[in-house]
């Protein structure tokens, strides 16, 4: 017995010494993250990436913002400047690594408005790490914030920018292959109407860098991208080219205008069967029916894109002119104000979020100070909105959840609305005041925004992933300095 006790004590000491040598840092809390669509509890640890600690000489790896099929997204702080960034992290043991390719492509897209800035990329231990700008909410988040419908004016404003972004990507010899609302982001404040494109993990070169020759046609490919927005040709197994990005943008626009697409609620036993049903629904739905009730320009855009040949270059300028003329014909004011910047929306959204929260909590008061747009503490001020908004508004499913989970998610929605609104409404008010004393220009509003903050490398993230990989697509923060 004595020998056994001594042996057990020796083993215990050895284990403690081994753990001490590993210098594990305390587990960080991830209060606002999502894992597999489920809200993480306040006492749930983030996983092993905290062992990375400081990297690149100046970056401190902070709390987890989210995760997807590609790996994880973390908050990163430059310890010298206090500036906050987002970092994509994936294991070097991952079979199909995306970060090395994405970082290489982002370097080619440097210094252009609407593309994220890459600040750092390297292999740290067993992880690929890419540090990018921390951008604002995705268009998918804002779509739900606007009660699952964008106005025609807003859609006409953002399509102009989306076409500029995709044209520039195509000019560099690449196609995106995962066009979706989650992969387009905005910023806070005065840049809340500037659209960024992110998540280039599924991008592909469509022409040779040396000869500029187009890749060959093939009809034996599997679907790459997000089925809801993929082109009919992509569903049919045809190699994707520029025309497929353009058609996918069209489906995104119609989704914003109509609130949903006809094939969204299809059910199937397998993923392959569901993809087949979606393809058949797209083929069977006439463009006129798809765009019913909307300006003719959207149907014209879809007909144009579906008529493009495999190697044909889209006439981006012609398409932008079409939408500009439609904007003018509708008589919209060129004031730069989009739906999510409207004060009336903010008040309506906060009221509904408060009501939903009280319903979920049995009539209890909502979290946060009403009317101030401010959170109760620093953690909430750094709030990141998770993919719950990409899967459906919290209120519509509150009754099917446990009260605590529903209340938590509803408070996240309410705080998102408050935090984003307070940083944009002041700008919107100034714009409206300015326009009330001058005649609005008839030109199509092309929001230029500030040039990239630094001539270094690119940022959305990307995720946008978005197959879940749309990285920063569902996370935002108002402000840039650490508090």
N, C-alpha and C positions, 0 to 999 in steps of 0.2 A: 504493500500500500504506500509506504514511504517513497519507494522508487517511482511509483506511478505519479504521486503528487509532485515530486521533484521534476519528473519528465514533463508533466502538464505545465508546470510553472515556466520551465525552460522554453517550451514551445510557445507559450503566451508571450514571453519576452521577445522571442525571435520574430513573431508576427508583428508585434508593435514596432520593433526596430525596422522591419521591412517596410511597413506602412510609412514610418517616419522618413525613410530614405526616399520614398516616392514623392514626398512633399506635396501631397494632394491639397489643392486649395479648397476652401469651404464651398459647398454647392451653392450656386446662385439661384435665386427664385425667379421663376418666369410667371408673373401674375397674369399677363394679358395674352399669352401665346395660344396657339392651337396645335394639337397633335392629332392627325387623322380625323380632322373635323370636330374634335371634342375639346371643349374648353379645359385647359389645364388648371388644376387646383393651386391655390396660393402656396402650398407647401410642397409642390412637386418640383423635383430638381431638374435642371437642364442636364443634358448628358455629356459624355466625356470630353467635349471640346474645351471645357474650361481649363483643361490641363495645358492648353496652349499658352495662356497668360498673355504676356507682352510679346509682340512680334514686330518685325520691321524696324526695330529700334525705338519707335514712338507710339505704336498702336497698342491699346489695352482692349482685350476682348471682353465685352460686357455681356448683358443678358441676351437670351435667345429671343428673337422676334418671331420666328416661325420656322417651319420645316416643310420639305416636299420630297419628291422622288429623287431630286438631285443632291440633297444634303440638308444643310441648315443655314439660316440667316441670323446673324448676330449684330447687336449694336456694338460699334467700335468707337473709342474715344482717342483722339490724338492727345497724349498726356502733356505735350508742350504747348498746344494752342487751345485745348478744350473743345475743339471742333468734333462734332459727332458725324459718324459715317455708318454705312451698312456693309457687312462683310458676308460674302457667300463662302461657305466652308463645305468641302466634300472630302471624303476619305480617298487617299491614293489607291486604296484597295478596291474602289468601285470599278465594276466591270467596264461600264461605258462612261468615262469621265467627261464632263461637259465644261468645267471651269477653264482648263488650259486653252481649249479652242475659243471659248467665249472671250477670254481676256485678250487673245491675239486679235480677234475681230474688232473688239472695242477700241483697240489702239488705232485701227484704221479709221475709226469713226470719230476721232478726237476733235474737239474744238468746234463742233457744230451744234447750234441750238436744237434742242429736242432729243439729244442723245446723252445718256449718262456719262459722267466723267469717271474714268478708272484712275484711282490714286495709287494702287499698289497691287501687285500680284507676285506670289512666290509659293514655293512648297515649304511648309513649316512642319517638320517632323513627318507625321503620316497624313498630313492634310494639305490639299490645295486651298489657298486663301486668296480671295479677290476682294479688295476694298473699293467701294464706290460711294457716290453721293447718296445721302439719305433723302429720298424724294417723298412726295406727298401721296395722297390716296390714288387708287386706280380709278379708271372710268367705271369699272364695275361697282366699286364702293359708292361712287357718286351717283350712279344709276339707282341704287337702292336708297340712297339718301334722298333722291328726288322721287321716291315712290314708284320706281320701276317704269319711268317714262321720261324721255328728254323731249323738249320742244323742238320744232322744226328749225327754229333759229339757232339753237345750241348745236344741233347736229350739223347744220350747214357751216357753222364756225369751226367745229373740230375736224370735219372731213378735209377742209383746206389744209390743215396742219398734218393730218394723217397722210395725205397724199405727198406732201413735201418730204415727210420722214421716210416713207417707203421708197420714193424716187431716189433719195440720196443713198439709201442702203443698196438699191439695185444698181446705182451708178458705180458702186464699189465692187460689183460682181457677185453679190450675194442675194439670196432670197431668204425671207424670215421663216416661213413654214409653220408659224404658230400665232397667227393674227387672232387676237381675242381681246375683249375689254380689259381683262386683267393685265394685259401687257402694254397698256397705255396709262401713264401716270401724269399727274399735275403736281404743282408745288402749292405752298400756302401763300397767303397775302396777295400782293400785287401780281404775282405770277400764277395765280390760280386758274388762269385761262390759257396757259401755255402747256401744250401736250408733249410728253416725252414717250418715246418707244423704248421698251426694254426686253430683256430675256432673249438672248441670241443663241441659246444652247442648242436649238434645233435648226439654226440657220445652215445654209449650204451654198457652196459656190455653184453658180449656174453657167459660168463661162471660165475658160482657162485664163489664168493670170498672165501667161506668156503670149498665147496666140489670140486671146479674146474669142476663141471659138466656143460656141454654145454646147452644153452637154447633150449627148444623144438622147433621142426619144426612146422611151421604154414603157411598156404597159404591164409590167410584172412587178410592180412595187407595192409594198404594204402601206397602209395609211400612216402618215406622219402628221402630227399636229392635234388639234382639238376637233372632234367629229362635228360638234354643233356648228362650227363656222367654216369647216373645210370645204373646198370646192368640189363640184361633182366629179371632175377629172381625178382629183386626189382620192376620192372614194373608189373610183373605178380602177385604181392601181396604176394610173399613168404618172410618169415622172413629173414632179412639180417644177414650174418655172414662174416667171414674173406674173403671168396671168392668174395664177392660183392665189398669190398674195392679194391681188386686186379684187378677185371675186370674194375672198374671205372678208375683206374690208366692207364689201357690200352687205354681207349677211350681218356684220356687226352694226352697220347703220340701221338696217331694218329692225334689228333687235331693239335698238335704242328708241326707235320711233313707235313701233307697235307694242313694245313691252314684252314680247316673246316671239319665238319662231315656231312654226307649225309642228316641227318634229321634236320639240323639247320634252313632251310627256310620253314618248314612246317607251314601251316596256318590252324586255326580252330576257331570255334565260342566260344568254352569254353575251360577252362584249362583241364578238364577231357578228352575232345575229342583230344586235342593236345597231351596229354600224351599217349593216345591210339595209335595215329598215329606214334609217336616216337617209341613206343614199336614195332609196326608192321614193321617199317623201319629197326630197329635193327635186328629183326628176319629175315627179307628178304634180308639183305645185307650180302653176303658171306664174311668171314674173308679175303679171298684172294683179293676180290675187295676193301674191306676197307683199306687194307694195300698195295694196288697196287703201284708199283714203289719204294717201300721201302725195306730195307734189310729183309730177311726172318725171322730174329729173332723176329720181332714185331708180325708177324702172328703166330709164334710158341708160343709167350707169350699169345696171346689172346686165342688160342686153349687150352693151359694149364689151364688158369683161368676159362674158360667156362666148362672145364671138371672136375673141383673140386666138391666134394660132400659137402653137407651142413655143416657137422661137421669137414671136413678134414682140416688139418693144411697145408697151402701152404709151399712148399719147397723154402724158400726165398734164401738160399745159391745157390741152383741150378739155380734159375732165374738170380741171379747176375752174376753167372759164364757164363751163356748164353750171357748176354749183354757185359761182359768183353771180351769174345772171339770174339764177333762181332766187338767190338772196335778195337781189335788187327788186325782182318782180313781186316778191312777198312784202316788200316795203319795210323790212326790218331795219332798226336803228343800228348804225355802226358804232356801238358804244363799248364793245368789248365785254359786255356782261353776259355770262352764261348762267344756266339754271341754278347751279349750286352756289352762285354768288348773290342770289336775291334775298333780301331781308325777309320777305314774306315767307319764303321757303324755310328759312332758319327757324322762325317762330312756330310755323306749322309743324315742322319736324320735331322741335323740342317738345311741343305740346303732346304730339302723338307718342313720342318715346316715353314721356312721363306717364301718360295714361296706360301704355302697355306695361310699363314697369309696375305700376300700382296694381294692375290686374294680376300680374304674375306673383306679386308679393301679398296678395289679398288686401290691397288697399293701402299698403305702407307707403311712406314717402320715398321719392326717387333719390338716388345717390347724387351728391354734388349740390352746389348752391344754385337754385333756380334763378334765371335771369342774369346771372353774372357771367355765364359762359366759362367759369373757372372751376377747376377741380379742387378737391379737398386737400390734396397733398402732391408732393413732387412726382411720385410714381404715376399718378393719374395724369399729371401734366405731360408726361412722356408717353401717354397712351398710344398704343399701336392697334389699329383695327384689324381683326383677324379674318380668316376666310369664311367666317360664319355668314358674312354679307354676300359672299359669292355663292353660297348655297341656299340663300333664301332669307328674307327678313326674319329677325328673331321673333317679332310679335306674332307672325302668322303661324308659328309652331310652338308658342309658349305653352299652350294647354297640353301638349304631348310630352313636355319635359318635366323633370322634377322642378319644384318651385325655385330652389336655390340656383340651379343652372340657368333657368329662364331669366330670373332676376339679374344674375351676373351678366348675361349676354345683353339684356335690354339696357342695363346701365352702361355697358360698353358702347352701345349704339347712341345712347343719349350723350355720352361724353364726347364721342366722335363728332357729333353734330355741333356741340358747343365749341370744341377746340378748333375745328376747321372754320366754323362760321365767324368766330371772333377775329380771325386773322384775315378774312376776305371781305367782310362786310364794310369795313372802313374804306377799303379801296373802291368797292362798288358804290358806296355813297358819294365818294369824291367824283367818280365817273359820271354818275347820274346828275349831280349838281352841275358839273361842267357842261354836260350835254344840254341841260335846260337853258343855257345861255348861248348856245350855238346851234347851227343847223348841222345835223348829222351828215357825215360824208356818205356818198352812195357807193363807195368802194367796198369790196368784200373785205371784211376784217381778217387780215392775216396777222396774227399776234406774233410779233417778233421776239419779245422777251429779251432778257439780257444774254449776252454771249456767255459761253461756258465760263464759269468762275475762274478757271485756271487752264493754261494751255497744256496741262498734263493729260493723263489718259481718261477714258470714259466711265459712268455710273451704273430706271426699272428694272441693276437688278436683274430682271429677268428671269417672268418669272416664269410671271409672271406665271417653267416653268410654268409655265403656266399650266401645263397640264397639271399643274400643282406647282410647276416649277417657276411660275412667274413670281418671282423672288421678292421684290419690294412691292409687288403689285397690290398687296393687301395691307401694307404697313405704312404709316406716315407719322410725322411728327412736325408740329408747328414750331419753328425756331431752329437755330443751328448751334448754339453754344450749350455746353453742359452746365447744369445748374447744381 
